[in-house]
Amino acid sequence: MRTCVRPRLTTLTGLMAAVGIGVAVPQGVGAYELEYRSPFGPCQMDCAVTGFVGALVKSSMSSIYVTRGLPPTSWRYGDSGIVGGAFSREVVTYGPLWAIETEVGAAKRFGSLDEFEAWTALYFRWKSFPWSDVVRTSVAISTGLNWASDVPRYEVQKSPGGQSQLLHYLSPEVTFGSVKHPDVDLVFRFHHRSGGELAVFDNTSGGAQYGTVGLRFRW
């Protein structure tokens, strides 16, 4: 079931359009509809499954995205890998500009870390770029919860002040796809769990994180 209203351009969309590098707001944006989609209705190109593999990243998330802007070639990698999958679905869309998605996923670490992970999250995805009519591109970021089957020594050493199996799931990603094949995307995701030194997560600071690549199939 879908419910549509015609709002003004939201503050968040306007802010991204004003300050986002490379963000394109198509003409006629005022004609778009804010659309709410039932998570239990038939899929109409708003359901997706993603499979991915990745390697443990020992560089801090802040050094990658905030203080130093490190590219993947400069990251410090560990001797652990991960393989996983997720199911996601768009539940709110605003034309071709952005969407909010729900996601549930599970993964298995291997190598020096061998725990299972499971998570549930909300993703905000921006989908409009100047080159999107040539290469479909989106960027997204999540907020959610990630549970691990155990706390490995790696996380104990990384956060000696506290550890928790349940941590926050903050995993930015970028996707690319062919305009001729809207049902397939190449996905690069920074699979990250951490506690932010919050009491609700037993004052945990950092957790295990992986740089991953995968494929997403949409129907």
C-alpha positions in Angstrom: 0.0 0.0 0.0 1.3 3.4 -0.9 0.3 6.8 0.5 1.3 10.0 -1.3 1.2 13.6 -0.2 2.6 16.7 -1.9 4.8 18.6 0.5 7.2 21.4 0.0 10.9 20.4 -0.5 12.0 19.2 2.9 14.6 21.0 5.0 17.0 18.1 4.8 16.7 17.9 1.0 17.1 21.6 0.6 20.2 21.5 2.9 21.8 18.7 0.9 21.1 20.5 -2.3 22.7 23.7 -1.0 25.9 22.2 0.5 26.3 18.7 -1.0 29.1 18.4 -3.4 27.8 16.9 -6.7 24.2 16.8 -5.6 21.8 17.6 -8.4 18.2 18.7 -7.8 16.2 18.2 -11.0 14.0 20.9 -12.3 10.3 20.5 -11.3 11.2 19.1 -7.9 8.1 20.7 -6.4 6.0 18.3 -8.4 7.5 15.2 -6.7 5.4 13.3 -4.2 6.5 12.1 -0.7 5.4 8.5 -1.0 5.0 6.1 2.0 5.2 2.4 1.1 3.9 -0.5 3.1 6.8 -2.8 4.1 4.4 -5.8 3.7 2.9 -5.0 0.3 4.0 -6.4 -3.1 7.5 -5.4 -4.2 7.6 -2.9 -7.0 11.3 -2.3 -7.6 11.6 -1.2 -4.0 12.9 -4.6 -2.5 16.5 -5.6 -2.7 19.0 -8.2 -1.6 22.7 -7.5 -1.2 25.6 -9.9 -0.9 29.1 -8.7 0.1 32.6 -9.7 1.1 35.2 -7.6 2.8 38.4 -7.2 4.8 38.9 -5.9 8.4 39.9 -2.2 8.5 42.1 -1.2 11.4 42.2 2.5 10.4 39.8 4.6 12.5 36.5 5.7 10.9 37.3 9.3 11.9 40.6 9.3 10.1 38.9 7.9 7.0 36.0 10.2 6.8 36.8 13.2 9.0 40.3 14.1 9.9 42.4 12.7 7.1 40.1 11.6 4.3 42.0 8.4 3.7 41.3 6.5 0.5 41.0 2.7 0.6 44.5 2.3 -0.7 45.8 4.0 2.4 43.7 2.1 5.0 45.4 -0.4 7.4 43.9 -3.8 7.0 43.8 -6.8 9.4 43.8 -10.5 8.9 40.1 -11.1 9.1 37.4 -11.1 6.5 33.6 -11.0 6.4 30.9 -12.4 4.1 27.3 -11.4 4.5 23.9 -10.5 3.1 21.0 -8.2 3.7 17.4 -7.6 2.7 16.3 -4.0 2.3 13.1 -2.1 1.2 12.3 1.5 0.5 9.5 2.7 2.8 9.6 6.4 2.0 10.6 8.1 -1.3 10.7 11.6 -2.6 10.6 11.3 -6.4 14.1 10.4 -7.8 15.9 12.4 -5.1 16.0 10.4 -1.9 14.6 7.4 -0.1 14.5 5.9 3.4 15.0 2.2 3.6 14.7 -0.5 6.2 17.3 -3.3 6.3 18.0 -6.5 8.1 21.2 -8.4 7.6 23.5 -11.1 8.8 27.2 -11.9 8.3 30.0 -14.3 9.3 33.5 -13.1 10.1 36.5 -15.4 9.3 40.2 -15.4 9.9 41.4 -13.9 13.2 37.8 -13.0 14.1 35.1 -15.7 13.6 31.9 -14.3 15.2 28.5 -14.0 13.6 26.8 -10.6 13.2 23.2 -9.5 12.7 21.7 -6.1 12.4 18.7 -4.0 11.6 18.9 -0.5 10.4 17.3 2.5 8.6 19.2 4.0 5.7 18.8 7.5 4.2 19.8 7.4 0.5 20.5 10.3 -1.8 20.0 9.3 -5.5 20.4 12.4 -7.7 23.7 13.4 -9.2 24.6 15.3 -12.3 25.9 12.1 -14.0 23.1 9.8 -12.9 21.7 9.6 -16.5 25.0 8.0 -17.5 25.9 6.0 -14.3 23.3 5.6 -11.7 24.9 6.6 -8.4 23.6 6.8 -4.8 25.1 7.5 -1.4 23.6 6.3 1.9 24.2 6.2 5.6 22.6 4.1 8.3 21.5 4.2 11.9 20.7 0.9 13.6 21.8 -1.8 15.9 24.4 -4.5 15.3 24.7 -7.7 17.4 27.7 -9.9 17.5 27.7 -13.5 18.8 30.7 -12.7 21.0 33.2 -9.9 21.9 36.5 -10.8 20.3 39.9 -9.9 21.9 40.3 -7.4 19.0 37.4 -5.4 20.3 38.6 -5.7 23.9 42.0 -4.3 22.9 40.3 -1.5 20.8 38.0 -0.5 23.6 39.5 -1.4 27.0 37.0 0.8 28.8 34.0 -1.4 28.0 32.7 -3.9 25.5 29.3 -5.0 24.3 27.9 -7.5 21.9 25.2 -5.0 20.9 26.5 -1.8 19.3 25.4 1.0 17.0 25.5 0.2 13.3 26.8 3.2 11.3 27.7 2.1 7.7 28.0 4.6 4.9 27.9 3.2 1.3 28.0 4.3 -2.3 26.5 2.4 -5.2 26.9 2.4 -9.0 24.8 0.9 -11.7 24.0 0.9 -15.4 20.9 3.0 -16.4 20.1 0.0 -18.7 20.0 -2.4 -15.8 18.1 -0.6 -12.9 17.8 -4.0 -11.0 21.6 -4.4 -10.3 24.0 -2.2 -8.4 27.7 -2.5 -7.4 27.9 -1.6 -3.7 30.8 -0.3 -1.7 30.0 -0.3 2.1 32.0 0.6 5.2 30.5 -2.0 7.5 31.0 -0.4 10.9 29.9 -1.1 14.5 30.8 1.0 17.5 29.4 2.3 20.8 30.4 6.0 20.9 31.4 5.5 24.5 27.7 5.6 25.5 26.5 3.9 28.7 23.8 2.1 26.8 26.6 0.2 25.0 28.7 -0.4 28.2 30.9 2.7 27.3 32.3 0.8 24.3 34.2 3.1 21.9 35.1 1.2 18.7 34.2 -2.2 17.3 35.2 -4.3 14.4 34.7 -2.7 11.0 35.2 -3.9 7.4 35.6 -2.4 4.0 33.2 -4.4 1.7 32.2 -4.7 -1.9 29.1 -6.5 -3.1 26.2 -6.7 -5.5 22.6 -5.7 -5.0 19.6 -7.1 -6.9 16.4 -5.2 -6.9 12.9 -6.3 -7.8 
